Amino acid sequence: MAKHLAAKDLDVIVTLIDGWDGKLNWEALCDAIKPLIGTRPTRQTLYAHQRIKDAYGHQKARLKSGFVSTKRPASLSIAEQRIRRLEAENSRLQRENDLLLERFVRWQYNAHKFNVSAEKLDAPLPFADRDSSEGRQ
């Protein structure tokens, strides 16, 4: 049975994808993940998570664009890898932000369309008293 991925596992996997160097495919990714989270996930498990799918597609496109690494001393090579990983992460986060902004605009339009006021949308969340014995039997 496939392991369900926790939020921290998703963060680890997306970070791994952002820093990926070389040919990227689902099998290689699954193999690289095993030592990080303890089990080898299936391609289908990874593909079921939108963040992983987006990061994977984005990194494939970046690698396809032809970024070529040159031979450098170790310290510069490490810095180059870190810069590449941070650029990939930044680019992915910008894409996620753009998608969230699109969703917000869609929600804004639908709220206006169905006459939902800004006051109703900005209403505070109800307080959940977790220590209360009400409702427990």
QUILINGI-V902232 format. One record per residue. N is the residue number from 1. SS is DSSP state (h for helix, s for strand, l for the rest). Layout:
n->[N,N]
ss->[SS,SS]
This chain:
n->[1,2,3,4,5,6,7,8,9,10,11,12,13,14,15,16,17,18,19,20,21,22,23,24,25,26,27,28,29,30,31,32,33,34,35,36,37,38,39,40,41,42,43,44,45,46,47,48,49,50,51,52,53,54,55,56,57,58,59,60,61,62,63,64,65,66,67,68,69,70,71,72,73,74,75,76,77,78,79,80,81,82,83,84,85,86,87,88,89,90,91,92,93,94,95,96,97,98,99,100,101,102,103,104,105,106,107,108,109,110,111,112,113,114,115,116,117,118,119,120,121,122,123,124,125,126,127,128,129,130,131,132,133,134,135,136,137]
ss->[l,l,l,l,l,l,h,h,h,h,h,h,h,h,h,h,h,h,l,l,l,l,l,l,l,h,h,h,h,h,h,h,h,h,h,h,h,l,l,l,l,l,h,h,h,h,h,l,l,h,h,h,h,h,h,h,h,h,h,h,h,h,h,h,l,l,l,l,l,l,l,l,l,h,h,h,h,h,h,h,h,h,h,h,h,h,h,h,h,h,h,h,h,h,h,h,h,h,h,h,h,h,h,h,h,h,h,h,h,h,h,h,h,l,l,l,l,h,h,h,h,l,l,l,l,l,l,l,l,l,l,l,l,l,l,l,l]
